[in-house]
Amino acid sequence: PVLYLEHGEAMILIDTNGGNEKLPGWSYNLKATPWAEVEIGRRKIAVTARVAEGTEREELWRASVDQYAGFDDYVKWMKRTPSVWMLEPATKAGVEDGSEDADVGTTRESAAAAGDTAPSDII
C-alpha cells in the first residue's frame, strides 16, 4: 500500500519510501511512463502522473504533512529531496492518442531493471 492524499479528483503521493534513500519502485515506473492505473479498494482509476514543482509542490507537501507528519521526519534522515507526485484522472485525450495502452509494468519489473529494489517497494 502507498499513502496518498486526495486532492480534488487527484491523488498526491510522496516518494519518501519510508525515509529510505532509495526511490520506491513505483517512482521509477511513473518517471518512465506517466500513465498508470490506481486501485483503491475495488475501484480502478486510470491516471496521468506528474511531479509537482515550485509553489504547487510546497502547498501539496504541507497538505501531505498535515495528513501524515512523518514526512517531515523522513526528510531529516534523507540526503535527497523527495518528489511530490500528482496523479490526476486520465483525460479523453490520453484515450484518443493511444497512451492509455502504455503498460508501466509491475513495481518489481521496472525497479529491477534499474537495479534498485527492496522488500518495501510495494505499491
Stockholm file with secondary structure:
# STOCKHOLM 1.0

chainA/1-123         PVLYLEHGEAMILIDTNGGNEKLPGWSYNLKATPWAEVEIGRRKIAVTARVAEGTEREELWRASVDQYAGFDDYVKWMKRTPSVWMLEPATKAGVEDGSEDADVGTTRESAAAAGDTAPSDII
#=GR chainA/1-123 SS CCCCEEETTEEEEECCGGGCSSCCHHHHHHHHCCEEEEEETTEEEEEEEEECCHHHHHHHHHHHHHHCTHHHHHHHHCSSCCCEEEEEECCHHHHHTTGGGCCCCCHHHHHHHTTCCCTTCCC
#=GC SS_cons         CCCCEEETTEEEEECCGGGCSSCCHHHHHHHHCCEEEEEETTEEEEEEEEECCHHHHHHHHHHHHHHCTHHHHHHHHCSSCCCEEEEEECCHHHHHTTGGGCCCCCHHHHHHHTTCCCTTCCC
//
